[in-house]
């Protein structure tokens, strides 16, 4: 039976899992978000883009990659656009909780993404505690949860591709942060409008602060 990496479901919707967990980027002060992953819901793609994406996922290069995002940054859609950039700009990449995602390496296997990530972390860290009862050890096929190290996954000459992938993750996180900040300001303004007494009093001589 053929085993396929990087494919799964968000709820009942089929998806490609671009990044199993967001590792962050200390150099850019981006904290890791191990509870979140990046996915593309394949049912939301045009037929030609869907087929092109799945061809990359099913390719030998795609199946050898630790995260398929690395490969997409080197491939193009039929119109010549960079796959990763196009998916990001067209808002096809979604950040969702790992608890919402399952991996489907075969038609009969369903693996909760959180459990897969946990098992990979155990293997990479050299520990081997008992598996969760929610996961059948027999389904944790090595080719599905390949605990590759950075040395295994980043060949000479691919550093720029990985860096570009990290920048895409950074842009997604920055967009989320901007949306959260705008929502916070709107709620604060609404609270002050309902009860002006809650608004902080500014001391004399202080420059006005943004609410």
Secondary structure, 3 states (H helix, E strand, C coil): CCCCCCEEEECCEEEEEEECCECCEHHHCECCECCEEEEEEHHHCCHHHHHHHHHHHHCHHHHHCCCHHHHHCCCECCCCCEHHHHHHHCCCEEEEEHHHEEEEEECCEEEEHHHHHHHHHHHHCCCCCCCCCCCCHHHCCCCCCCCCCHHHHCCCCCHHHHHHHHHHHHHHHHHHHHHHHHHHHHHHHHHHHHCHHHCCCCCCCCCCCCC
